[in-house]
Amino acid sequence: MSKTINIIGSGFSSLAASCYLAKSGHHVEVFEKNGSVGGRARQLKKDGFTFDIGPTWYWMPDVFERFFADFGKKPSDYYSLEKLDPAYEVYFGKDQRVSIPGNLEGIYRNFDKEEPGSAKKLEVFISKAQDSYEIAIKDLVYRPGVSPLELVTPATTKRLGRFFTDISSEVRKEFTSNKLRQILEFPVLFLGAKPSDTPAFYSFMNYADFGLGTWHPKGGMYKVIEGIKDLAESLGVIFHTDSPVQKILAVKGKAKGILVDGKEYYSDIVLSGADYHHSEQLLPQELRQYSENYWSSKTFAPSSLLFYVGFDKKLKNVSHHTLFFDSSFEKHAKNIYDSPEWPEDPLFYASFPSKTDSTCAPEGKEAGIFLIPLAPDLEDTPEIRERYFELILDRFERLTDQKVSENIIFKESFCVNDFKEAYNSYKGNAYGMANTLFQTAFLRPKIKSKKVDQLYFTGQLTVPGPGVPPSLISGKLAAGLIEKNEKN
């Protein structure tokens, strides 16, 4: 039976859910508080430069293929992909750079150069990671987190130990080079927690990294958003931008619609892809499932300080994705998770999409994105932002052996306060709730409200967790649960 469904927010999970629900014959309308769809995956255009404001990594291409295939489509129907080679580079100091090629054989060779004999160990490690990937991505993550029994399968029972040891221990048992250890622990940061707090089962991220590679959609990640929006509109989804939701309307314990700019939009079902904590604030206190104590007790993924910089020349000694791990990983992680404060000597990441994609910058110029991971809810002022920009730019110039400070046309920044204002993000987090052992699967906030009938949630704070591919999956899970529960 066809339902009217209002969706709050238009990030990857909301867009995915809107497609599945519209395909099932429902009337779907999406309400986005900002001026363009995409949630955290928006775009900045300035002076001929184009920047992805949010996600810049395209990993797990099979998840995108599976999503579009559900509608008889392919990613190539909406955007073109290029596999990056090198996938990325990592600076550990001046003249200490490790490149990660776009194929496994090249990665094995580079590992052996750094630590003789490590290629064989890496082959075994990646084989295990692939095994975990096959179980996780093709099965477990497509379960809605309703019951702990979802995790009990013949495959997971055999691998139970991998849930109770951590990735850091597994990596450090096999590899002695600190550089290689950090490269292998790096993908886990996408899950929002320290490697020492992340189950070894999540090594499937290493297979996503090395086995499946890093890709770039021409025009940037926002092209993926535009593609899914086009698909949604072809299925009949209606979009409202500049439409912040003020309240979820609930009558006798049932969601009946939303309030937007004083206007009531009634519906049979409400699905929120906005920040989960914020979404519950749109309800009366007695209808919220989770208390403030609950949220404050959880481990959240980092926030970020980001800079979007236009340079008037091409830069050298950097790749499309470049990581700067020339300072202490452990100290920076401690500043994020253990004793939250601004880091003294932060690791940072830089992306130069114009190295690959000429549409991202005018000819002869370079678009640069710089990111420093931070603890959520830190003090955020223009003075602090400027100090950290100068700090990382100085290191960038020294490590890459070039002067660039005089070649900056403009820079824009985005930090904790902006995450709160633009996305109603809890404590200004950038990636949602971390996937630690006790925040996995059925232990995450539920897709279906326990207190309000016909109210559902999707996105990074519910299952399966942080990241773009998991967000697409979350949209499918939420739509599937709605279909299952709301047949009449």
N, C-alpha and C positions, 0 to 999 in steps of 0.2 A: 504494500500500500504506500502510495506516494506521500512524503512528508515535506513540510517546509522547514528548512534548517538554516539557522543563522550561525555563521562562523566568525569568531573574533580573531583578528590578526591575519596576516597574509604571508607568513614565512613559509619555508619549504613544507613543513608538516601540514599547515592549513591548506596550502595549495594542493598538495597531494590528496588530502582528505576530500577537498571540494570536488576533485576529478572523480574519485571513486563513488562518492555519494550522488553526484549528478548522473554518472553512468548508470546508476541503479534506478534512476527515474525520479529522484527527489528534486524539489525546487531549492536551490542553494544560493545564498547571498553571503558575500564576504565583506567584512567591515574592517578597514585598516585606518589606524589613527594618523599615519603619515601621508604625505602627498603622493607616494608611489608604493606599489606592492613590493613584497620581498622580505618584509621584516628586517632582520639583521643583515640580510643579503641585498642591501641597496647599493646604489652607485653614485659616485661624485664625478661630475663633469665640470672642468674649468679650463679656460684658455686653450682648448684643443686637447687637453689631457683627460683620460678616463681612468678612474680608480674603482675597484671593488671596495666598498666601505667595510664589508664583513668578510665572509669566507673567501680565500684565495687559492685553496688547494682542492683539486678535483681528484679524489681517490675513489677506489671501489667502483670502477665504471660498470661492473656487472649489476650493481644495485640500480643504477640509472637505467640500464638496458631493461632490467626486469620491470621497473616501473612503467616505462613507455610501452613495453610489450603487452602489459595488461590492457592497453587501449588500442592494440594493433598498430603501434607506432614504434619508431626508433629514435634515439637521440639525434641522429643525422637528419631527421625530418625537421628539426628545430634549430640545431646549431652544429658547427663543425669542431672536431676535436683534433688536437695535436699532442702526441706523446713527447714529453720533454726528455732530452738527453744532452747533458746530465739532468737527472731528476731534480737534484739540488746539490749544493756544495756546503761544506761546514768549515768555518775558520776556527782553529784552536789557538791561534797566535800568528804573529808576523811570519810569513813564509811557511805556515803550518796549515795547509788546506787539504781537505779530503773531499774528493768528488764521488758522488753516487751516480754511476751511469744508469742509463735507462733499460739495462738488461742484466739478468742475474750473472752471466758469465763475467761481465765487466766488474760487477760488484765483488764477486769472488776474487778476482785478480787484485783489486784495490785493497781488499781485506788482507790478502796474503802479503802485499807490500808493507802494510802497516804492522802486521803481526804474523810472521811466517808460521804456516800450518793452520791458520785460522779459517781458511776457505773450506776445509773439510768439516770443521766444526759448524761453520755457518750453513753448509748444506744440510746437515742434520737438524739444526735449529729451524731453518726455513721449512723443512719437511714437516716438523711438528707444528709450526705456525700455520702451514697450509691445511693440515689436518684439523686444527682448531677452527680455521676459517670456514672449511667445508661444513662443519657442524654448526658453527655460530650463524653465519650469514645465510646459509641455505635452509636453516631450520629454526634454531633457538630464538633469534631476534625477531622472527615473524610470529611470536607468541605474545599475547596481550598482557602478561604479567598478572593474571587473575589468581593463579594458584602456584604454590611452590612445586607442585607435581609437574608443571610445564618443563622444569629443568631435569626431570628424571626420565632419561631415555637410556637405551642400551649403550649408546655412544658416550654420553656424559658420565654414566656410572663407571665405565672403564677408565675415565680420565679424571676421576674425582679429586685426585691429588693436585691437579693443576689449578683447582679453585682455592686451595689452601696453602699454596706457596706463591710468592710474588715474582713479578717479572724481573725485578732488580737482582734477586738471588739467583734466578735461573741464568741470567746474562753473565753475572760476575763469576759464576761457577765455571763457565766455559771460556771466557775471554779475559785476558790480562791487560790488554791495552785500554787505557782509560778513554781514549778517543773512540775506539770501536764500541766500548760499553755505552758511551753517551749517544752514539748514533743509533744503537739498537734500542735504547730507552726512550729516545726522542718521540717516536710515534705514539707512545702511551700518553703523551701530554695532550693529545687530542681527546682523550677520555677524561681529562680534567683532574687527575690526581698524580701524586708522586709514584714513580715506578715501584717503590718499596711498599706502597699501599694498594697496588693493582694486581689482581690475581694473574698468575702466569698464563691462564687460559686466554687472556687478552693479547697474548703474543700474536694472535691472528692479525693484529695491526701491522706487524712486521711483514707478513705475507702481502697485505694490502700495499705496503710501501715497496718492498723489493720485488715481489712476485708479479703484482698487477701494474705497478708503475704509477707515475705522476703525469697527469694530463692537463691540458689547457684548452678551455672553450674559446674560440676566437671571439674577441669582443669582451671577454671576461666572464666571471661566474654569473653575472647578472643576465647573460644570454640564456642561462639555464632557467632562471626565474621567468624570463619573458616567454620561453618555450612552454613551460608548464602553465603559465597564465593563458597563452594562446590555446592550449589544449583544453583548459577548463572552460574558456569562453565558447569553444566549439561544442562543448557538452551542455551549454546553457547556463553556466555559472555567472552571476551578476556581481560586479565589484563596486564597492563604495570606498573611495579614498578620502582623506581628511575627515574621517568619521570616528573619532574616539568614543569608545563605549563607556558610558557613565555608570551603568547598572545592569546586572542580570536580573530580569524580572522573574520572580518566583511566587507562585500562588499554591497554597496548600501542599508545599513540599515538591512542587513540580516547576521546572523551568518553562516559562511561557514566552520568552523573548528577551529583547535587550532595549536599553534606553540610550539613544544617540542624539546628542545636542538637543535634549528635551523632547525628542520624538520617540514614540514607542514603536518598535518593530516586532510584531508578534510572530511566533513560530512554534512548531511542535517540538523542536529539539534545538538546544544551544550547544555548540562545540567551541571551546576556546583553545586557540593555538597561541594566545598571548602568554606571557610569563604566568606560571601556575599560581604563585603566591599572589601576584596582582589580581589575577582572575578571581580568586576567592575573596579579595577585598571588595569586589563588586557585588557581593552577597551580604545579607545581614549576618552579624556575628554568629548567631545560632545555627546558621546553615553552612558554616565553613567546616571542612573536615579536619584541617591541620592548624594547630595553634602556632603562635609566634615562637614558642619554645621549641616546637618541632622543627620549624625552619632554621632557627638559629643553631640547632644542634647538628645540622647536616653539613657535610663537606661539599662546598661549592667549587666549581671550576673557577679558574682565575678570571679576573677582569683584565683589561689591557689599556696601555697607553699607545695610541696609534698616531702616526704622522703620514700625511699624504703630500708628497713633495714633487714639484715640477722642476726639473733641471734643464738648463739651456744647452747641455751637451750630452753626448753619449758617455756612459760610465764604463770603466774597464775593471777587470779582475772580479767580476760578480756574475752570477747566473740568474736566471729567472727567479729561482728561490735560493736564498743564501742565509745560512744560520751562523750566528756569531757566538760560539761557545768558548771564548777565550777567557772567561771568568768562571768562578766556582758554581757548578750546577747545584751542589748541595746547599750552599749558602743562599742562593737565590730561591731554591725550593723552600728552605726554612722561612724566608721572608714572606712567602706566599701562604704556606700551610700551617706552620708551627707558631711563629710569632709575627703576625701580620704587620708589615711596615714597608715603606719604600726601600727597595734594595740599594745598597751602596754601590755595587758593581754588577749591574744586571746583564744577563744574557739577553740577546735580542735577535729578531728575525727581520729580514728585508726581502721584499719582492720587487722585481723590476719587470713587470709584464711586457713592457715595450721591447725587451730583449727578444721576445718571441713574437709579439703581436704588434704590428705597425699601427693598428687602429688606436692603441693606448696612449700615444704621444705624437706630437708633430714631428716631421722629419728632422733628424739630427738632434733630437731632444730625448730625455729619459723620464719616465714616470717611476717614482719610487715610493714604496709603502714600507714603513718601519713600525715594528710592533715590539713592545716590552710587556711580558706577562706580569700581572700584579695581583696582590691580594684584593679581594672585593672590599668595597666600602672604605677605602683610604681617602684621606683628605686630598682634594683635587682642586688646584688653583692654577691660573695662567703662569705664575712664577715657577711652580714646580714643573709644569710641563716644559717650559723653556729650558730650565736647568738640565732636565733629562735629555732633551733634544741635543743640546750642546755636548753633553757627556757622550752620547752614542755616536754623534757625528764625528767627534774627535777620534774616537776609537775606529770608526769606519774608515776615516782618511788614513790613519796609521796602518791599519791592517791591510787595506786594499791598495796602499801606496799611491794615493792620488788626492789632490785638493779639490773639494767640491763646494765648500761653504760659499764661495763667491759666485757659484753658478746656480744658486737657488732662485728660481723665478717667484715661487710662492710656496707656502706650506700651510696645511690645515691640520688640526689635531682633533682627536676624539678620545675621551677617557671616561672614568667612572661616572662623573655627573651626566655625561651624554648618554651612556647606557641606561641610566635611570630615567632620564627625560624622554629619550627617543623610543625606548622599548619597555618602559616600566619594569626594568630588570631588577630583580631582588639583589640589593646591595651593589648594584652595578656590575654583576657578573657578566662575563662575555659568552660563556659556553654552556651554562646550565648547571646541573648537579653532577658531581663527579661519579664515575662508575667504580666505586670501591666495592669490596666484597659484600658489605652490608647495605649497599645502595644499588644493587643489581636486580634486574628482573622484577619479581613480585614484591621486592622490598622498596621499590620506588613509589612515588605518589601515583595513585590509581588513575586509569583512563576514565572510568565511570565514577561519578560522584557517589559517595556512600550516603549522603544526606539529601541530595536533590535529584529526584527522578528527571530523566530526559536532559541531564547536564553531563557533558563529557569534556575531556581535556586531551590535548595532543602537544607534542613538542619535546624540547630537550630536558624538561624536568620530570617527564614521565618515561615510559618505556619506548624504545630500548636505551636511549641516553643521548649524550652530546654528539654533535657532528652533523654534517649535511646528509650523508646516506642514512644514518639512523633517524633523522627527521623525516625523510621521505617514507621510511618504514613505519614510523610512528603514525603518520597520516593514514596509511593503509590499515594499521591495527585499529585506530579509532573508528574509521569508517566501517570496518568489519564488525566491531563490537556493537556499533549502532544498528547495523543491519540485523545482527543476531538478536538484540534485545528489544528492538522497537518495531517488530513486524506488524503489530495490530494498529 
